[in-house]
Amino acid sequence: MKKLLSFILTVTALCLTLLSQGTASATPPDLPIASSLIMSQIGDCDTGSITLSGATPGGILTVLASPTNGGLFITTSYCGSLFLNIGFWVDAHNFTPDAAGNVTFPVPVNACGYYLQALDRSSCDLSNVIFTI
């Protein structure tokens, strides 16, 4: 519990420092992730796509969309307790990764201007967070 509290305080201090220096942006800073699940956006919201790599081939990949970034603890039946780097999500879509562990899909119209994070429900890995533009 002390390690978790220390981690939360460290992240909070980092965020406050970025805000006070005026270096905070709509896209959260790259935090180290212990996952090979990588999400990126190619193009813009009108014509672009979202690509994920490093997922479990043939597994279930859930992409969550939230209007806010931040942190949220959730409990799932398939992965137990997890800490998301987005706020409460308002939309979720499931995808099946191909044989190479990749998924590509068009940017959903209702997800433009939202933070996205993916969960590999087979390995319980979380992706990085992206902000769709």
C-alpha positions as a printed Julia matrix, in Angstrom:
133×3 Matrix{Float64}:
   0.0     0.0     0.0
   2.89    2.38    0.76
   4.37    1.77   -2.7
   1.04    2.52   -4.36
   0.62    5.73   -2.37
   4.17    6.75   -3.21
   3.53    6.08   -6.91
   0.31    8.13   -6.87
   2.03   11.02   -5.11
   4.92   10.93   -7.6
   2.59   11.0   -10.62
   0.52   13.78   -9.04
   3.67   15.84   -8.38
   4.79   15.33  -12.0
   1.41   16.49  -13.31
   1.42   19.55  -11.06
   4.95   20.41  -12.18
   3.98   20.14  -15.85
   0.9    22.28  -15.31
   2.82   24.95  -13.37
   5.49   25.12  -16.1
   2.88   25.39  -18.82
   4.25   22.27  -20.51
   1.14   20.14  -20.07
  -0.64   19.25  -23.27
  -3.78   17.44  -24.36
  -1.71   14.3   -24.81
  -0.52   12.79  -21.53
   3.25   12.39  -21.13
   4.72    9.07  -22.12
   4.85    7.03  -18.96
   6.74    3.76  -18.9
   4.48    0.84  -19.64
   5.32   -2.77  -18.98
   3.5    -3.88  -22.09
   4.19   -4.52  -25.72
   0.66   -3.38  -26.6
   1.15   -0.16  -28.57
  -1.64    2.06  -29.93
  -1.19    4.84  -32.48
  -3.35    7.04  -34.7
  -2.62    7.45  -38.38
  -4.21   10.5   -40.0
  -6.95   12.6   -38.46
 -10.42   11.87  -37.12
 -12.09   12.32  -40.51
  -9.99    9.89  -42.54
  -7.6     8.27  -40.07
  -7.29    4.93  -38.39
  -6.19    3.5   -35.07
  -3.54    0.78  -35.09
  -2.67   -1.56  -32.23
   0.26   -3.95  -32.24
   1.56   -6.47  -29.73
  -1.81   -7.98  -28.78
  -2.49  -11.67  -28.22
  -3.25  -13.19  -31.65
  -6.89  -14.31  -31.82
  -7.61  -12.91  -28.33
 -10.02  -10.21  -27.25
  -8.86   -6.6   -27.34
 -11.11   -3.98  -25.74
 -10.62   -0.32  -26.69
 -12.01    2.18  -24.19
 -12.81    5.82  -24.98
 -12.98    8.57  -22.34
 -13.43   12.34  -22.51
 -10.79   12.69  -19.76
  -7.36   11.32  -19.03
  -6.23   10.57  -15.51
  -6.41    7.39  -13.55
  -9.09    4.91  -12.66
  -9.02    1.6   -10.82
 -11.36   -1.04  -12.24
 -12.03   -4.66  -11.39
 -12.73   -7.13  -14.17
 -13.73  -10.78  -14.11
 -10.97  -11.65  -16.59
  -8.0    -9.55  -15.36
  -8.77   -8.7   -11.74
  -7.94   -5.15  -10.62
  -6.34   -2.77  -13.12
  -5.28    0.87  -13.14
  -6.34    2.67  -16.32
  -4.65    5.86  -17.45
  -7.96    7.33  -18.62
 -11.0     8.59  -16.74
 -14.4     6.93  -16.75
 -14.97    5.56  -20.2
 -18.11    6.23  -22.17
 -17.6     3.78  -25.0
 -15.91    0.41  -25.49
 -15.39   -1.79  -28.53
 -14.0    -5.33  -28.76
 -11.7    -6.47  -31.55
  -9.97   -9.74  -32.45
  -6.27   -9.29  -33.26
  -4.96  -10.99  -36.4
  -2.32  -13.76  -36.39
   0.43  -11.17  -35.89
  -1.36   -9.55  -32.92
  -2.41   -6.42  -34.84
  -5.71   -4.56  -35.13
  -6.52   -1.59  -37.36
  -9.85    0.21  -37.46
 -11.16    3.62  -38.59
 -11.27    6.35  -35.94
 -14.87    6.16  -34.68
 -16.68    9.43  -35.38
 -17.86    9.65  -31.77
 -14.3     9.1   -30.46
 -12.77   12.23  -31.96
 -11.36   14.36  -29.15
 -11.32   11.44  -26.71
  -8.58    9.56  -24.9
  -8.26    5.9   -25.93
  -6.63    3.0   -24.11
  -6.75   -0.68  -25.02
  -6.87   -3.76  -22.8
  -5.68   -7.15  -24.05
  -8.1    -9.4   -22.18
  -5.9   -12.48  -22.75
  -2.63  -11.12  -21.33
  -4.18   -8.28  -19.26
  -1.71   -5.83  -20.83
  -2.76   -2.2   -21.18
  -1.71   -0.02  -24.09
  -0.43    3.51  -24.0
  -3.03    6.28  -24.07
  -3.64    8.34  -27.2
  -5.72   11.47  -27.71
  -7.65   11.35  -31.0
  -7.42   14.47  -33.14
